[in-house]
Amino acid sequence: MRKGTPVFIFLFWSINAIAQTTNLPPVYPRVVGYFSVVHPLFTADKNETVYNFSGSYTIGFPMGINILKSDRIGFSMEIAPFIKSADGSSKTSNVLFHPGLMFRRAHNFTIITRAAFETSGRYGATIVFNKVFLKTKMNSYWISVPVPARFGNDKPASIGMGLQFGITF
C-alpha cells in the first residue's frame, strides 16, 4: 500500500457519505415556519362589493408554523395582523387566527382548508390555493390565492379573494 492511501480512502468514503445523505427523503413529522404578505383584492356580500385600493388600502402579514405529517398532509397555524390605511392615517384593523389542514398535491401545489377567527368579531372559513414556484436548499417561495368566507358580527355573510406571497424557512 502506498503512503497516503488510507487518507484517500477516508476522503472518498466521506464525500460518498455526504452525497448519499443529500438524497435522503425528508423525515416526518417535520416543522417549518413561514412569513408572507397578503393583499385582499375584494370582499362581496349581498349589499355591495368592496375593492381594496378604492377608498382605503388593507394589507396583511400572515405568519405561521406548518407541522407536516407526511409529504401529503399537514397542520398549519397562522396568525395574520392586518393594517388598514385610509384618509391619511393607518391602524391595525384586525388580527386573524387561522388554523387549518394542508393537503399537499403533486407539482408543489397545496390546498389548505382553514377555520377563521377574527378579532373584529367575524368568523368563518378560508380555502387557500397555494403553489411553490421556487425551492432552494433552505427556503421555498410561494404564491397563494385565499378565498375567505365570513359570517357574524351583525354583518351579512361575505366572500372575498386575495393574493398572497410568502417564504417558508
Residue pairs with C-beta under 8 A, 6 or more apart in sequence:
25 71
26 68
26 71
28 68
28 69
28 70
28 71
29 67
29 68
29 69
30 67
30 68
31 65
31 66
31 67
31 68
32 65
32 66
32 68
32 168
32 169
33 63
33 64
33 65
33 66
33 168
33 169
34 62
34 63
34 64
34 65
34 66
34 166
34 167
34 168
34 169
35 61
35 62
35 63
35 166
35 167
35 169
36 61
36 62
36 63
36 144
36 164
36 165
36 166
36 167
37 59
37 60
37 61
37 62
37 164
37 165
37 166
38 59
38 60
38 61
38 62
38 80
38 144
38 146
38 162
38 163
38 164
39 52
39 59
39 60
39 162
39 163
39 164
40 52
40 58
40 60
40 160
40 161
40 162
41 51
41 52
41 160
41 161
41 162
41 163
42 49
42 50
42 51
42 52
42 160
42 161
43 49
43 50
43 148
43 158
43 159
43 160
44 50
44 158
44 159
44 160
45 155
45 156
45 157
45 158
45 159
46 156
46 157
47 156
52 58
55 86
56 84
56 85
56 86
56 87
57 84
57 85
57 86
58 82
58 83
58 84
58 85
58 93
59 82
59 83
60 80
60 81
60 82
60 83
60 96
60 162
61 80
61 81
61 82
61 83
62 78
62 79
62 80
62 96
62 98
62 164
62 166
63 78
63 79
63 80
64 76
64 77
64 78
64 79
64 98
65 76
65 77
66 74
66 75
66 76
66 102
66 168
67 74
67 75
67 76
68 74
68 102
68 104
69 75
71 104
72 103
72 104
72 105
73 101
73 102
73 103
73 104
74 101
74 102
74 104
75 99
75 100
75 101
75 102
76 98
76 99
76 100
76 101
76 102
76 112
76 114
77 98
77 99
78 96
78 97
78 98
78 99
78 100
78 114
79 95
79 96
79 97
79 98
80 95
80 96
80 98
81 92
81 94
81 95
81 96
82 92
82 93
82 94
82 95
82 96
83 90
83 91
83 92
83 93
84 90
84 91
84 93
84 94
93 120
94 118
94 119
94 120
95 118
95 119
96 116
96 117
96 118
96 119
97 116
97 117
97 118
98 114
98 115
98 116
98 117
98 126
99 114
99 115
100 112
100 113
100 114
100 115
100 126
100 128
101 112
101 113
102 110
102 111
102 112
103 110
103 111
103 112
103 113
104 110
105 111
108 131
108 132
108 133
108 135
108 140
108 142
109 129
109 130
109 131
109 132
110 128
110 130
110 131
110 132
111 127
111 128
111 129
111 130
112 126
112 127
112 128
112 130
112 144
113 125
113 126
113 127
113 128
114 125
114 126
114 127
114 128
115 123
115 124
115 125
116 122
116 123
116 124
116 125
116 126
116 148
116 150
117 123
118 150
120 153
121 152
121 153
122 150
122 151
122 152
122 153
122 155
123 150
123 151
123 152
124 148
124 149
124 150
124 151
124 152
125 148
125 149
126 146
126 147
126 148
126 149
127 146
127 147
128 144
128 145
128 146
128 147
128 164
129 144
129 145
129 147
130 142
130 143
130 144
131 142
131 143
131 144
132 140
132 141
132 142
132 168
133 141
133 142
133 143
134 140
134 141
135 141
138 169
139 167
139 168
139 169
140 167
140 168
141 165
141 166
141 167
141 168
142 165
142 166
142 167
142 168
143 163
143 164
143 165
143 166
144 163
144 164
144 165
144 166
145 161
145 162
145 163
145 164
146 161
146 162
146 164
147 159
147 160
147 161
148 158
148 159
148 160
148 162
149 157
149 158
149 159
150 157
150 158
150 159
150 160
151 157
